[in-house]
Amino acid sequence: MNNFEKTVVTIPDIANGYCKGLGALGADSSYVSVKYTRLIDGSVDIDSCTKELYPASNRWDYVVSYDGRAYYFEVHPATEGEVKMMEAKLKWLKGWLKQNAQPLDEYPSGTPQFTWVHSGKCGLAKGSKEYWKVAMLGLVLKNRLSLE
């Protein structure tokens, strides 16, 4: 059992959600590129694990641990109208980590820590007000999560 799995199983909300490799991502694993697959410590589908506990919340999608560091990412359409939704999802994640998943909150984070992986074409123009808001939130907007 690696450190990431040990951390995940101590958190009641996601204790049964640990998967080896990118297994928790299902089809969304296509949005992740990995330099060395042997360095993947595991993954958790936070959204699926917490759906029944927080049905009315804007839950975050995934966390992946790579080389001992946690990377949180959300696969979501990137349009101007979705910025508020992503803000709510990130706020939920940060609150959940502090209140309900403190061991994961204390687990080392990768860079970037929070990534918005846009599904489909990106509808946010670089330099736009919405694009800057995303950056100010601490979200990195990409077409895939690259783990190197």
N, C-alpha and C positions, 0 to 999 in steps of 0.2 A: 504494500500500500504506500503510495507516494504522499508527499506533504499536501498536495492539492486535494486528493481524495480524503485524507485524514481531516482536512479542514471542512470539506463539504458535508461529511457524515455527522459532524457535530452540530449542524444547523437544521433544526426540525423542519423548517419550510421546504428544504431541498435535500434532506438526508438521503432520499432514495433516487435522486436525480443524477448522480454521478455516472458518466459514461466514459469508457476508454476512448482515447483519440478524439476525433470529432464526431463521435457517435450521437451525441445529443442534438446535433445540428440538422440531421436528416438531409433533405434536399438543399438546405441553406449552406451546407458545407462547400458548395460550389463557389460561395462568396469568400472563401478563405484560401489563401495561398501560403504554403509552409515550406521553408527552406529545408529543414531537417525534421521529418515526421517523428523520429525517435525522441525528439525533445517535447512532444505534446504530452502534457501530464494528464489531460482529460478535459471534459467539457460538461456543462450543465445547461439545460433549457430552462432558464429561470421562469419564463412566462408559463410554460406548461406545468411546472411544479407548483406555482403559486396561484394558478387560475381559480381554483375553488376557494382558496383562502381570501383572495382579494378580487372578487369578480367584477367589481365596478371600477377598479383602478387601471391606470395606463401602465401596465407592467412592461418591464424591459425583457428583451429576448434572451440573450446568451452571455455566458462567461466561458472563456477558454483559458486554460493555463498552458503556457509554453515556456519551457526552460525556467520554471519556478516563478513565473510572473503571470498575473491575471490580466486578461484583456476583455473588456466588456463591449459587446457590439450589438447593434440593432439593425435588422434588415427592414427597410421601410422606404416607400416612395419619397423622393426628394423634390418637393414642390414648395412654393411659398406658403401654401395653405397648410402644410404639414409641420411647419416649424414649431407652432404652439404645441402640437401633439408630441413632438420630440422633446420639447422643453418639459412637458408634463411627465413623460417617460423617464427622463434623466432625473428629475426631481424625485419621482417615486423610487428609482433605483438607489439614489444616495440616501434617502430616508430609510429605505428597507435595509440597506447595508448597516447603517448606524444602529437601527432599532432591533432588527431581527436576524441579522447575519454578521454580527460583529467579528467573528473569526475570519470571515472572508474579507471584511473591510480592512482588517489588519494584515492580510496576506499581501505580499509584495505586488505592486502593480507594474504593468508594462507601459510602454510609451508608444502610441497614445493609449491612455487608459480607457477612454470612451470614444467609440467610433460609430458613426452613422453610415452604414453601408447602404447606398442607394440601390434600390431594386429598379431596374430599368434605367431610362435616361434621367440625368440630373437636371432638374428644372430650376435650380438656384444659380443665378449668374454671379460669378466671382465679382466681388466689390459691391454687390447689392446690399441693401439694408438687412435683408433676411440672412444673407450669407454671413455678414459680420455678426449678427445676433447668434448664429450657430457657433461661430468661433468664440464669442464672448462667454457662451455657456460651457466651453471646454470640450465641445464635441468636434471631432475631426470628420469631415465628410469625404468619403472615398467610394470607389466602385467595388472595392474588395478590402478585406482585412489581410494585410501582409505580415506574416510572422517570420522574422529572420534572426 
